[in-house]
């Protein structure tokens, strides 16, 4: 934790859920386990993989592939307007 109490890292499955890329954390964890997610270009198989701001998460889901740079971690699964502030599209 930083001085302000904000975490400096988060589990990959939690971040995917907070960013509203998957409806539930379980679906996010399943996608990671099935190999549909890369972190900084490396395949991930563990939902507990640590994500930090600046990391690039590549998500293959819902019929498309998206490369997303993590800007913020998020504390909860908020509305879509809040979730889009957690990442930026890379190479779009």
Secondary structure, DSSP 8 states (H G I E B T S, - for coil): --TTS--S-EEHHHHHHHTTSSSSHHHHHHHHHTT-EEETTEE---TT-EE-TT-EEEEEETTEEEEEEE----SS---HHHHGGGEEES--
